């Protein structure tokens, strides 16, 4: 598995969606859940797949109408790295000093 060179907010958003999934997600679903444009989500998914964080496959549902969907799921190592990245990017609680009484 390769480390990612750039991890921006869009990458974190996509990783959060994939971490919260109980089954594979398709690209348009990820776009809708993140609110990110397809021009940023699909290249991110491609980069995550090339780095072995994600695997993808074509949907096998012959009964569904419409074009086939590409399904994405985190690999076990990718899920571990995604949890690390998301935790590191989470806002830290700010320390507010107490005033003297």
N, C-alpha and C positions, 0 to 999 in steps of 0.2 A: 504494500500500500504506500502510495506517495503522499508526502505532506502537500498541502495546498499552499501556493505562493501568496495568494491574496484571499483574505477572508473579510469581506465587507458585510454591511447590514443585510443586503439581499441574500448573500450566502447563508447567513445565520437564519433568516426567515425561512428559506427553503429547508434547511436542516431541521428547524423546529417542526415544520409540517411533517417531514418524513419521520422524525422521532415520535411524534404523536400518533402515527398511523398504526393501526392494528393489522392492516393488509396493504398490499401495494397500491400506490396512488398513480394516477395518470397525469400527464403534463398540464392539461387545461384545469384539472382539479387543483393542482399545486398553484397555478397562476391565480385562480379565484381565491384560494385560501390565503395567499400571501399578499394579494393586491398588487403584485409586481407585473410588469408587462412581459409578454412572451419573448420579446427581444432580449430580456435579461435572464428569464427563468430557463429557457431551453439551452442557452450556452452554459449556464451554471450546471444544469443536469449533465450535460456532455462532459464538462470538466470534472465533475464529481465521479462520473463513470470511468473516465480515463485514469483517474487517481485511485480507482478501486474502492471508493467509499460507497458507491451505489452500483447496483446491477439493474438492468432493464430487460424486458421481454415484451413481445407483442401479446395482447389479450387474445384468449382462445374462445371467447363467447360468440358462437356462430348465430345464436338466436337474437342478439342485440342488433338493432338497425343502426346504420351509420358506419363511418370508417373505423377501422381497427384502432385501438388505443395502445400507446406505448406505456407500460406499467413500470414504475420505479420503486425500488426498495433498498434500504440501507444494508450493506454487508455487515456481519458481526463486528469486524474491525472498524468499519465506517461508522457504525452506531456508537461505538466507544469513543471515537474521535469526535463525533458530532456532539455527544454529551459534554465532552471536555470543552469544546469550542463554545457551545451555547452557555455553559456555566461561566466561562471566562468572560463572555460578553454581557452577561446579565448585569444590570445596574447594581452597584454596591450601595448599601445603606450609608447615608451620610451621617457623620458624627456631628451632633449638635451639642455644644458645650452647655452645661447648666449655668445659670447665673447664680452668683453667690447669694445666699439667703441671709 
